[in-house]
Amino acid sequence: MRNQKGQALTELGIVVVLLIMITLGAVEFGYTFLALHMVTQATAAGARAASVLQVGNRGVCGNIDPAWCTNEIESLVRTQVGSFATVSGVQCVQVPNPGSSFPCSPATAMPKVKVIVNGTIPSIFGLRKSTVFQRTQTFRDEGR
């Protein structure tokens, strides 16, 4: 019995370390989940904004200028994501309906606008690598 003085202290140390690791893991998971949700919402907002781009800001046959769209939508997405994630690129693409004579398709054909956001979510405590993400959102092109 007298040789077991440090046993309780050793067990306490093991349990405390395990509980701290579980807590840090839960916080890390929650942060990543929150950041991915914010990126998804920002991607949807960007696609929504691109889909309602008015006719006066469009090119021939109602086409969206990809460079202008990408710059404006990237600015919107970066503003909404803030510092939760690092956005490495935003792509804005106009997708025609199958069988349409895009770019000058008839008014009945409804092309779509697709916004693709790429980036990374950093680790808070360094317990894992940065999470790489790609989010895609597509809306009907209502601005034509």
Helices and strands as residue ranges (DSSP letters): G 2-4, H 7-51, G 55-57, G 60-62, H 66-81, E 86-95, E 112-121, E 131-140
